[in-house]
Amino acid sequence: MPDYDNLFSAFLTILVTLDPPGLAPLFLALTAGMNRSQRYQVAGRASLIAFAILALFAFAGSDILSVFGITLPAFRVAGGLLLFYIAFEMIFEKRQDRKEKTADVAITKDLIHNIAAFPLALPLIAGPGAISATVLLSGTHQDPVGRTALVGIIAICLVLTYIVLVLSERVDRVLGETGRSILTRLLGVLLAALAVQFVADGIKALMSA
């Protein structure tokens, strides 16, 4: 018989680490210049990739890391560095420079797939926090029924994330170009701080170990 209190706690933990409201503005910044259909494709593909990653870690996360000799603190440091690189580009509009150079070029399926996989699915959706939480929760749901329930919880959270990303397009109309520019820089600063926190926590855990 499943422990519903533990399952609800797992749901809250995963949903908080995914942070759908926090992902929405980042999604808008990453998909600027795309039409509605292309954004839906990116959101759907990113959600599916993130689900596959988190489901894999739910079933065999600790085993995968141990096989490669990777610790969770080390993974947090690596993910933090990736996030900081993304934040740097957002703050200094490196992404916008590239968009202007390709303004007359149609957005291809390859570009849509690339953005969906990196950086949206990994490390923004299925980031170090979500993966770490999934691996830790899998330790308290070790039986097959518990692991299956955990994967179901991950699926529900990612469906909610997909819905938030799809609805975020309406916000784009309100913001306009100036609003997007300001919001992108502001989020870049916040993302940089989050990245530094990931790295600091990872280094601290590595030092204590």
Stockholm file with secondary structure:
# STOCKHOLM 1.0

chainA/1-209         MPDYDNLFSAFLTILVTLDPPGLAPLFLALTAGMNRSQRYQVAGRASLIAFAILALFAFAGSDILSVFGITLPAFRVAGGLLLFYIAFEMIFEKRQDRKEKTADVAITKDLIHNIAAFPLALPLIAGPGAISATVLLSGTHQDPVGRTALVGIIAICLVLTYIVLVLSERVDRVLGETGRSILTRLLGVLLAALAVQFVADGIKALMSA
#=GR chainA/1-209 SS CCCHHHHHHHHHHHHHHHCHHHHHHHHHHHTTTCCHHHHHHHHHHHHHHHHHHHHHHHHHHHHHHHHTTCCHHHHHHHHHHHHHHHHHHHHTTHHHHHHHHTTTSCCCHHHHHHHIIIIIIIIIISCHHHHHHHHHHHTTCCSHHHHHHHHHHHHHHHHHHHHHHHHHHHHHHHHHHHHHHHHHHHHHHHHHHHHHHHHHHHHHHHHHC
#=GC SS_cons         CCCHHHHHHHHHHHHHHHCHHHHHHHHHHHTTTCCHHHHHHHHHHHHHHHHHHHHHHHHHHHHHHHHTTCCHHHHHHHHHHHHHHHHHHHHTTHHHHHHHHTTTSCCCHHHHHHHIIIIIIIIIISCHHHHHHHHHHHTTCCSHHHHHHHHHHHHHHHHHHHHHHHHHHHHHHHHHHHHHHHHHHHHHHHHHHHHHHHHHHHHHHHHHC
//
